[in-house]
Amino acid sequence: MACLDWIDELITSSQTAKETVCPFQVDLAIAVGQPASTEKKTNMGGIIQNDDDDDDDDDDDEDDQKGGGGGGKKYKGYVDVVGDLEKKLKANNLKYVTSEHESKTGAPKTRFYAQMIKDLKGKLDKTTYPSIGDKTLQYPHRSRFVTMIDRRKKGKKDNVFMYTAPADCRDIPKDFVPEWFVSASKSTIVPDLEYGDGQNALKSPEWFVSASKSTIVPDLEYGDGQNALKDANSDKAKTDETKEKLEKANIGSGFHAKGGLLTISFIVEEADRIKAYLYYNGQMHYLKPEDIKSVFVKLYNMDSGMYGPKNKEFIAKRADAAVLQMNKRLKDKYLKYFQEQYTV
């Protein structure tokens, strides 16, 4: 992954210049647009059943697939929650830079990220980067920022944004705890138009009580909590997520975003302590290099559409090399020590 290679280059260059860059955090977000869903019918033993007799269902599926482009049935009830990103950044007075990348050429190269962060640094001031002017430090020391690759324009150039996070989840404390980074991503990745200082995202002091009422021990089908909410209140007008509410929503790592946003959060505490978390559809996963071949194949279309064949070819021919490369970059000395001490 070029972003991870760029992080390694950033650390190496800071060491060469005898400047401090760690700790920092970059949330690499990818807006994928409307996802497609696939369906497999299984019996109690997990055996896939023959679907030949379900002619009516097949006809409906064909109708759903028309114009999809991504393969599979369209994700019902989809709303583009990401919306107009640039408008949201301006509304919250966030510093940002933009660029374009030709999606057909693969992932952006390391120099692409290097140029963007150089341009972003040129827009910062004492408020958005308190350490500015200190020649012993290199941006993004003690800072969190977001890189958004907008792939919603299928087959066209991707718009790429790099922007500072809002003030409430931007500056990494000097005495930070490991949980700060996860909490920051939960605060926001794509702020809503009225995010401001982040207090609106919490809504009110009653939010904390409401959160505890939602669940403490979720059931097996809790998911994003909507089913539990509907069971607790039968008034549909009060429980359904309306299109308007979704379009105005703040997007943090715990928000489902209707399956239209995937985020990999790179947490760089030290040069030899780099972690990554995968956020998708309101779920969180500690990302390991080997997950390219096990987790990603479940999230990405591997069969049809514009990217399916390319994804399948990558897994078959390049995934093993990518895993080896990521193992060199994602390194956590404390986790390694723990595993060595407690390996059975």
Secondary structure, DSSP 4 states (H G I P E B T S, - for coil): -HHHHHHHHHHHHHHHTT-B--SEEEEEEEE--S-EE----B-TTSPBPP-TT-HHHHHHHHHHHTT-SSSSEE-TT---SS--HHHHHHHTT--EEEEEE-GGG-SPPHHHHHHHHHHHHTT--TTT-TTTT-TTB-TTTTEEEEEEEE--STTSPEEEEEEEPPGGGTBPPTT--THHHHHHHHH-SB--TT-TTTHHHH-STHHHHHHHHH-SS--TT-TTSHHHHHHH---HHHHS--HHHHHT--B-TT--GGG-EEEEEEEEEETTEEEEEEEETTEEEE--TTHHHHTHHHHS--SSTTTHHHHHHHHHHTHHHHHHHHHHH--BHHHHHHHHHH--
